[in-house]
Structure formats: C-alpha cells, structure tokens
Amino acid sequence: MTSARVPASPRAWRAVGVWLLFQLTLTTVPGDVLPPLPGFRIDWVAHFCLYFGLGFLIARAALFSEWGAAKLAALWVAIA
C-alpha cells in the first residue's frame, strides 16, 4: 500500500493560510474582553505574538518553496 505524500511546500503555505484565518478570527474579539493585567498591555503582547507567528510561518514556507532572500525580503516589505 502506497501513501501519497504531499510536498512540504503546499503544506507550509496551507499552515500560513490557517494561521491567517485564526488571526482574523481573533481580531473580532473586542479588547474589553481581554483580562486586564497591571502595568501590562495584553493586546500589544497578543499583537506581537500573532505577527511573529505569521512571519515565522511565511519564512518557513518560503524556505520550503526554495525562495531566494530577495524574494522573501520583498514579501516581508509588502506585508509590512
């Protein structure tokens, strides 16, 4: 019995898409719902973590797709 293996590149880009859907879903949560922490902006930390995860997944997918550094840099500039 042979199993059809999906190449790493499409799976990596699907992970980026799933992360984007997750991120867009979380943006519908109002900031008032988040628990307050004294001297700590939880929304800033959440924002950083979400975009750090997105950047990591994009870099990973680009490596699997064998993109060059210039193409990856252009993508990051476009996203920013």
N, C-alpha and C positions, 0 to 999 in steps of 0.2 A: 504494500500500500504506500503510495507516494503522497506526500502532502505538498500542496502548492505554497511556496514561500513568497510572501510579499516583500519586495525590496525595501531596504531601510529608508530610502529617500521618501517615498509616498507616505509611509507610516509616520515619519518625523514631521512632515507637513500637516498630516491629519492631527497630530498632537498640538501643533500650533493653532489649528482651527478650533479644536476642542477647548484649548486654553482661552482663546478669544471669546468663545461663547460663554464660558464660565465667567470671564472678566466682565463681559457686557451684562450678564445676569446680575452680578454683584453690584453694578453701578445703579441698579434700580432700587437698592436699599437706601433709604434716607439716612443721612448722617446722624440724625437724632436718635436712631435706634441703637447705634453703637454704644457700648458701655463707656462711661467717662473714666479716665484714669488721671489721677492728679499729676499735673506737670507733664503730660504726655499726650501728643496728638495722635490718636489711634488711626485716624483717617490718613495721615501722612505716612505712617508705617505701612498701612494696608496698600496705599498707592505705590509706594516704593517696592513692596514685595510682589505685587501683581505685575508691574512693568519689568522688574528684574527677572521674574519667571518667564515673561514673554520674550525678553531679549535673549535669555539662555536658550529657550526652545528654538528661536529663529536661528541663532548661531549654530546650534546642533543640527538643525535641518539643512542649513547651508553647507555645513561640513559634509554631511551625508550626500548632498547633491553635488559635491566637489566644486563649489563656487570658489572663485578667487577672492582675495582680500579686498580688491577694489569693488567688486560687485556687492559683497557683504557690507562694506562701508557705505556705498550708495544707498542700499536698502535701509540701513540704520538712520541715515540722514533723512531719507524720505519719511520714515516713521516718526522721527522727532519733529 
